[in-house]
Amino acid sequence: MTSEKVDWRVHTKLNDLNVMHEKSAQQLSQAGYASFDDLWDLPQDFVEPANIRRNGWSGVSTLQVEDAQGGQETFYLKRQENQARYSLRYLTGALTFRYEADALCLAQELGWPSVEMVAYGFRVQAETGASQGLLMTRALPLPTLADYEDKISDWSLYLPQLRRVGEQLLTMHLTGWQHGALFPVHIFIELGSGDIRLIDFERARKRLSPAWAAYADWVQFIRRSDWLPDEALNAIVASHTIKMPRMLERLRKRFPKRNF
């Protein structure tokens, strides 16, 4: 699985949208999606019930767009209104999708394993004053790690691939960034090679050290991976234990029933 390297600082402007590639801008424009409103006003046919919290809402829908060969390409369109998070980066608050867009741009620059962001946009609705944002990503034709919970009985056959998973996560953690929602359901994996792509970077944040970023993510992952045998878990964290032996000691204390 390959992904084109993108200079995230150079975007194509499509009216009030930021589009990562010129060819994507042409594709969206030809399909009739040439502005924020064109995407925002699409029917709210969400793949799951809308997330209603923080005095706002967000939802994810799929969008089929014709490609240059006349086929159909699938994208995920995330829309959000008035769901803000506050931080030192955004003292007055920003939509959580803004944080995700920032993280996905950084992932492209630094080579983290991530879903490909195609377009994004943010605005304050003039009539209501509502903060609105949208983020569009290319669909991943891969299963998640969670999909294999009941399908693999002998994980020893996949230890090299699992070590590859950990190596890719290490590239992110060594920059001091925590994914913030490192759950098996958010890790899309090509099991033959171990190549992964991550989704859901809304809670990504910079930590004080790489070890702290890694520890916080692994705590989340292990809590949701009790079905994963110890040999598989050890393969995934192997590269981290070499770089961050003290983090391993903390994980052993946090999860005494796991055999690290």
Beta strands, then each sheet from edge to edge (+ up, - down):
strand 1: 12-14
strand 2: 17-19
strand 3: 51-53
strand 4: 56-66
strand 5: 72-81
strand 6: 84-85
strand 7: 94-95
strand 8: 117-124
strand 9: 131-138
strand 10: 177-178
strand 11: 187-190
strand 12: 195-198
strand 13: 205-206
sheet 1: 1+ 2- 8+ 9- 5+ 4- 3+
sheet 2: 6+ 7-
sheet 3: 10+ 13-
sheet 4: 11+ 12-
end
